[in-house]
Amino acid sequence: MAAQRPSQLFRNLNAKIASIPMILTAVVVFLGGTLWTVVYSFTDSKLLPRLRFVGLDQYERLWSSNRWLVSIENLAIYGILSLVFSLVIGFVLAALLDQKIRFEDTFRTIFLYPFALSFIVTGLVWQWLLNPDLGIASVIRGLGWTSFTFDPLYNADIVIYGILIAGLWQGTGLVMCLMLAGLRGIDEDIWKAARVDGIPMWKTYLFIVIPMMRPVFITTLVLITAGIVKLYDLVVAQTGGGPGIASEVPAKYVYDMMFLAQNLGQGFAASTMMLLTVAIILIPWAYLEFGGKRRG
């Protein structure tokens, strides 16, 4: 056994040597940058970073800021609804396309096309579509419903839902493609057996197909969550954080603190809280996902 370990160590040696720059980059840039951000979040850095520690003062200011609290609330609303609707709509579209309908390639291209656009372009397009004087509301009023009003981007109470519409329009196509790939990987014999046993199609999807697609759902959840946490471009393009601070999100708060307010310490503190939130979610999931398999 001991003689086999050195041979395993030098197996695929060229690949391991080639991966050294990537590993060093990950350790120095990502891990080093993360630690640097956390350390300087306890300082009073303004325009330039400086090591003058002030304890938890930056975090106290952060959580006493109404703007930060609004941004957290908006991210929670957007994140939960985006996860639910992206998965549901994406899976339903994938299930429909999986019926081998005519012009499947055309429909798949149409649904996936918005994902090829940048968030800035998507935000500007939906800013126009949701404009009450030019977009959807204007068209409907022109058809005779003169009292119709739909202006989510100008209403502080529902502005985050207007941003959600644009986000779903752009991201649902990718979810559909991932789900469709998972459905195409299901053995045809399973469908035949379900039909022979007289199992309704919705039960086949719910109790057989979806559990078999667990890896696809996990991958999709990771991609959607990453997009939620870094939500910034869409908000800037559609509302700029308005009306007032009604559509503020954490990533925009960090950017504004660091580059507009020239308050690096506050921006670092907000970044650290975003990192902590992601860690609280990912670490238990990773432990349950990979730790359980290792024990098994």
Secondary structure, 3 states (H helix, E strand, C coil): CCCHHHHHHCCCHHHHHHCHHHHHHHHHHHHHHHHHHHHHCCECCCCCCCCCECCCHHHHHHHCCHHHHHHHHHHHHHHHHHHHHHHHHHHHHHHHHCCCCCCHHHHHHHHHHHHHCCHHHHHHHHHHHCCCCCCHHHHHHHCCCCCCCCCHHHCCCCHHHHHHHHHHHHHHHHHHHHHHHHHHCCCHHHHHHHHHCCCCHHHHHHHHHHHHCHHHHHHHHHHHHHHHHCCCHHHHHHCCCCCCCCCCCHHHHHHHHHHHCCCHHHHHHHHHHHHHHHHHHHHHHHHHHHHHHHHC
